[in-house]
Amino acid sequence: QVQLVESGGGLVQAGDSLRLSCVASGRTFSSYVMGWFRQAPGKEREFVAVIGRTGGNTNYADSVKGRFTVSRDNVKNTVYLQMNSLKVEDTAVYYCAAGAYTSTRSQMYDYWGQGTQVTVSS
């Protein structure tokens, strides 16, 4: 069992940066692949980024590639999402998730955080 708690969201202007954090409980954090997803109002949840167990394998949605960076600290049981050059269309609730497989599909993740709101104004 893993419990995930996201933080770091907020209201920013287009072009600004934010860093989201997701802290996991338990001693098995390093055994999980960690993903970031987001859901905008009226839209389906979509994949943002994923990072492998040791941090050496990452993948990004095309919409955030080159602007967002996912990283993890297995000592601190934390995964991060550094978001630069934010756009209005990045506005969404951002969720972190833990799973066994490196996947862009939300169905492949077993544990989810409660989400943190990111709002980007023009």
VOKE-446185 format. One line per 8 residues: number of its first residue (from 1); for each residue y negated, x, z negated of C-alpha. Coordinates in Angstrom, 1 decimal, m for minus. Each point is the difference from the previous one (the first is absolute). Layout:
<lokes>
NUM = Y X Z  ...
</lokes>
This chain:
<lokes>
1 = 0.0 0.0 0.0  m3.4 1.3 0.9  m3.4 m1.5 m0.8  m3.0 0.9 2.2  m3.6 m0.3 m0.9  m2.7 0.6 2.6  m3.6 0.9 m0.7  m3.1 1.3 1.8
9 = m1.0 m2.9 2.1  m3.5 m1.2 0.3  m3.0 m1.0 2.1  m1.3 2.7 2.4  m2.0 0.3 3.1  1.4 0.9 3.4  0.4 3.7 0.4  0.6 0.5 m3.7
17 = 3.2 1.3 m1.7  2.3 m1.3 m2.7  3.1 1.4 m1.6  2.7 m2.4 m1.2  2.5 1.0 m2.6  3.3 m1.6 m0.8  1.7 1.0 m3.3  3.7 m0.6 m0.4
25 = 1.9 m0.5 m3.3  3.4 1.4 m0.6  1.5 3.4 0.5  1.4 m0.5 3.5  m3.3 0.0 2.0  1.0 3.0 2.1  3.1 m1.8 1.2  m2.1 m2.7 1.8
33 = m1.7 0.0 3.3  m3.5 m1.4 m0.5  m1.9 m2.2 2.4  m3.5 m1.5 0.2  m0.5 m3.4 1.6  m3.0 m2.3 0.2  m0.7 m3.6 0.5  m3.2 m1.5 1.2
41 = m0.9 m3.7 m0.5  1.9 m2.2 2.4  2.1 2.9 1.3  3.5 1.3 m0.6  0.6 3.0 m2.1  m0.1 3.1 2.1  1.3 3.6 m0.3  m2.6 2.7 m0.7
49 = 1.8 3.2 m1.0  3.2 1.3 m1.4  1.0 3.3 m1.7  3.4 1.4 m0.6  1.5 1.0 m3.4  m1.3 3.6 0.0  m3.3 m0.8 1.9  1.0 1.9 3.1
57 = 0.6 m3.0 2.2  m2.9 m2.3 0.7  m0.7 m2.7 2.6  m3.1 m2.2 0.6  m1.0 m3.1 1.8  m1.9 0.8 3.2  m3.0 m1.9 m1.4  m0.4 2.5 m2.9
65 = 1.3 3.2 1.6  m2.5 2.8 m0.4  m2.0 m1.9 m2.7  2.5 m0.6 m2.8  2.2 2.5 m1.8  3.0 m0.8 m2.2  1.1 2.4 m2.7  2.1 0.0 m3.1
73 = 0.3 1.9 m3.3  3.5 m0.3 m1.3  m1.0 1.5 m3.4  m2.6 m2.7 m0.5  2.1 m2.8 1.5  m2.9 m0.8 2.3  m0.5 m0.7 3.7  m3.5 0.2 1.5
81 = m1.7 m1.4 3.1  m3.1 1.8 1.0  m2.0 m2.2 2.3  m2.9 1.6 1.9  m2.3 m1.5 2.6  0.7 m3.5 m1.2  m0.6 m2.8 2.4  m0.7 m3.7 m0.6
89 = 3.4 m0.8 1.4  1.6 2.1 m2.8  m0.9 m2.8 m2.4  3.2 m1.2 m1.7  2.0 0.0 m3.1  1.9 3.2 m0.1  3.5 0.2 m1.5  2.3 2.9 m0.8
97 = 3.7 m0.4 0.3  3.1 2.0 m0.9  3.2 0.0 2.0  3.1 2.0 1.0  m0.9 0.5 3.7  m2.9 1.3 2.0  m1.0 m3.2 1.7  m3.0 m1.8 1.4
105 = 1.6 m3.3 m0.8  m1.0 m1.7 m3.3  3.5 m1.6 m0.3  1.4 3.5 m0.6  m1.9 0.5 m3.3  1.4 m1.1 m3.3  m3.0 0.3 m2.4  m3.6 m1.0 0.5
113 = m3.2 0.4 m1.9  m2.5 m2.8 m0.7  m2.5 1.3 2.6  m3.5 1.2 m0.1  m2.9 m1.5 2.0  m1.9 2.2 2.5  m3.1 m1.5 1.6  m1.9 1.8 2.6
121 = m3.5 m1.4 0.9  m1.9 0.8 3.2
</lokes>
